[in-house]
Amino acid sequence: MKLYELVGRDPNMPFSPFAWRSKLALAHKGLKFESVPLRFTEIADTLSFADSKTVPVLVDGENIIPDSWHIACYIQDAYPDGADLFGGPRGRAAAHLFGFQMGMPLLMPLFRTLVSDIYKILDERDQDFFRKTREPRIGCTIEDAAENYHDALVTFQNNLIPYEAYLKSSEYFCGDSPAYQDYCFYSLFLWARATSPKSILKEDSPIKKWLDKMDGLFDGLGGNIKLIK
Ligand SMILES: N[C@@H](CCC(=O)N[C@@H](CS)C(=O)NCC(=O)O)C(=O)O
């Protein structure tokens, strides 16, 4: 199996949150895969075979699966043995909704918080591409975003409140053991860790305890990410 994912200058530092979801889903099933690192400017050409303009793409023999949600469903359906990635059909529906729910309130402000740090870890060609494509999305320059990230971080932290309340009385988002919603949520923190030196959680956040548990999973798959200084 091959998983196409996104890297910056360092080919050993994959950072796409969506690719992280797929990697954690593969690890959940104990499936081995070869990681294929791509830079932003390599994605469209390399992945034209999959008719995809984004990572992740999973290739499993004859099967070519673009998009992290479709990859998660494929992994569960093609490899049903072992712990269900979603906890059954109702869990799958809930996981699908969870992915959308994280978008505007969490992914967007976190992107604004990290955007200038992401820019720094890219090579020159990717930096040009990133500036051209991302500045219109954030409505300011990368440099302005670097100076004014604080409001976005506060929005992100405020929007974590319901998740923090939930984790005060639950081990994982999926109950007693981690599953796909945990991997989606965790992917935000791996994205931040792989791109930025910023601490994105408040000191007393109940998410920290959950994060420690997630870091211990799969021989430290996410926990061993080298920190950016
Ligand atoms: N819906 C897609 C979104 C994936 C996505 O946005 N990937 C980004 C990297 S995090 C990407 O490949 N962007 C390519 C580009 O901007 O050209 C999924 O969940 O797989």
The ligand as a Gaussian input file, in Angstrom:
#p B3LYP/6-31G(d) Opt

LIG

0 1
 N      -11.130000      16.709000       1.328000
 C       -9.776000      16.413000       1.216000
 C       -8.958000      17.645000       1.549000
 C       -7.490000      17.361000       1.492000
 C       -6.658000      18.636000       1.417000
 O       -7.172000      19.788000       1.458000
 N       -5.324000      18.435000       1.273000
 C       -4.416000      19.557000       1.120000
 C       -3.222000      19.400000       2.038000
 S       -3.684000      19.513000       3.728000
 C       -3.855000      19.547000      -0.289000
 O       -3.508000      18.497000      -0.810000
 N       -3.740000      20.712000      -0.925000
 C       -3.178000      20.799000      -2.228000
 C       -3.168000      22.206000      -2.769000
 O       -3.565000      23.115000      -2.047000
 O       -2.759000      22.386000      -3.894000
 C       -9.449000      15.225000       2.134000
 O      -10.024000      15.134000       3.224000
 O       -8.653000      14.383000       1.718000

